[in-house]
Amino acid sequence: MSSPVSVFVGGKGGVGTTTLCREIARAMRDKGNVALVDGDLTGRRSVAILLDGVRSLDAARSTSPIASARVEGITVVELAERYDSAYTLDRDAVEGLTASMRGFNAIIVDAPQPFAAAVRPFVVRASRFFLVLEPSLLGVAGAQTMLGDMHRFGIPASRVDLVTNARSDAETIPRSEVEELLGARLVAEIPPLRDRNYAKSIAALCRHIGSVPQADQLENLQPSSKGPIGDRRGQTRRSYTVASENGKAKTEKPTAQLSERDALKHDIHEALLRRVDLVTAATAHTDSAKLA
């Protein structure tokens, strides 16, 4: 692919990555042909909604979940319009799409789940990954986790830049501290939308994106997840006790192990249930004693 690919990933949910991608595409469209790819596999259709392109994309969609339409002078590509569509998304179709996207000055990819197989064709071609985070302790903590996952996945640290996106005027972590804590370069600090420097900050980020040299494809990435990341409906939980129709307790058996995080959540939940049972039993005993 001759067109440069920039992949934007949020350090956590709600940091404004999709809105930022839209602003970048709008700012760059006057200087060349720009494509904005919605790589969110949860079916939120945020890009289509923000650009008022739902009808145009639906009209362009045929048998494949993938749709492409020209909206507001931007070529918008939507990989999945519904959550279940992500499971039927053919990676070969995405590969063919990326190979055909030539002649763009920039391809901006909003990829909340960069480890999913469906977005891998864009990920391997990315010259730069932009990790978007809130300039707060919670934002930095989320970005640390995502950075670790990206590095383990095989994305070189040299291809990752940081972008802070302030959603309010609340006190923020200084630039130097963000870089020190995350060990990466902060290339843009986006202020709140109402700030008079907002447009200048977006323009500066666009210039940086345009200055990134074309890079070779990433050949040593770890295997991607076959399904959308974060979906737990297909995972089997630990064994747990439920009440049967005759009132007797029975244990549901698992077929797979949980992650350490989910295991901890399970243990906490079980402990809370035991505490609730003890409190209920004690209250019932006290009430019985009063009646006696």
Summary of the structure (lengths in Angstrom):
residues: 292
radius of gyration: 23.4
end to end distance: 82.6
largest distance: 85.8
contacts: 864
relative contact order: 0.14
helix: 42%
strand: 19%
